[in-house]
Amino acid sequence: MEYSLPRLVIAAAQSGSGKTTVATGLLSALRQRGIVVQSFKVGPDYIDPGYHRLASGRAAHNLDTWLVPKERVPALFAEESEGADIAVVEGVMGLYDGGREGVSSTAEIAKLLKAPVILVIDAKSMGASAAALAMGFRDYDPEVQLAGVILNRLGSKTHEAMIRQAMKDIDMPVFGALYRNEELHMPERHLGLLPAEENTDREIVEALGNAVAGSLDLEAILHLACLTPDLALHETAAEQRGLAKTICRIGIARDEAFSFYYPASLKELERLGAELVPFSPLHDEALPDVDGLFIGGGFPEMFAEKLAGNASMRTAIREAAAQGMPIYAECGGYMYLMQELQDFDGHRHPMCGVFSGRAEMTRKLQMVGYVEACLQQDTVLGPAGMVIHGHEFHFSQEDAAGDGEGRPFIFTKMRNGSRYEAGQCRKQALGSYLHLHFAGCPEAARHFVEACQAWQR
């Protein structure tokens, strides 16, 4: 079948160029015009999509050819864009950067979606060299439609005029220019931007929209997006995996401390028959009436004292695990299920005690990148020998006490091929630093849902 939707990609020459600022502002500006805009983020990112959601009013989605098979990405894009007038895709890092051999780079996603690319260039301390940079990005891969640029962090009108002329000389369209403005700086934390769930200053999103509306040529950008060709889809993601009646209830930890979930990943659990029931390890005293738990990533280290203080919730989770309830925990959720969490200041806080050991925060990034995970034993995600693709990104490390009873995973780093054992498994509780996208590993999702159904009280 043929699928048609105006779309474009906001990319950059490198990380830190301002593409999240531009993309978020563009979403807000289009929404202010009454345009229904669907946003996407390339790569395994949880935080930027939160700001997309605030700006567009719709859940943002991730596009990643490591976490989700390449051939499924266009169908997933089409499904999540239902009801939208236009789709805006924010890239990751530099345009051609990604995993090993360029997997899940912005360029790869742009080609998969047949979408034009607008390159954000940080023009601070740069003159005509900006045009040389743009020309190099345009010529590097002729299959990528680099349609023009947005100039960011300009210092003056003279600075803008100089670069615009250089771009004109190489026949490179300029879709807008933004001047340096520290008031538009988005709040940050050690994993990147401060999550939207914690940022109570919603005015920054509106300010970004106003800045973009006054500095970018929105008409030209909309016209560019409308020129995209149709996408050939064999079938939609929903048709590929079908629907199921409700067969179990899964509690989803959702609050300021735990917010890292891919919307399409949760939807996969629902398609398989799970009713998702949100609960808060921070604020609730007891677990809801559920058949299993999914505790995702987030920032438990920033709320360690309050998590520790909620003893009734920690006890409820520990007792549920002891009774054999299926529990799947990722990264921050895994840290929460250990015996202790040591924060950046060295203070230790008691956690749930489902798993042994202590999570210790460090000032140094411990791991970031794609991994291939092979299960060494039967778990709630699948049988021994099952291989799934995932991602790691964390500043914490485990102390030696967590190594006592073996590890359920063998991880293979995709950048250098090194291998290491990881995670913990106790009865039907499974945790590790792994982040999964269930739309890309539906078999793991199915095993988890079936485990929850079988355990029903």
Disulfide bonds with the S-S distance in Angstrom:
none
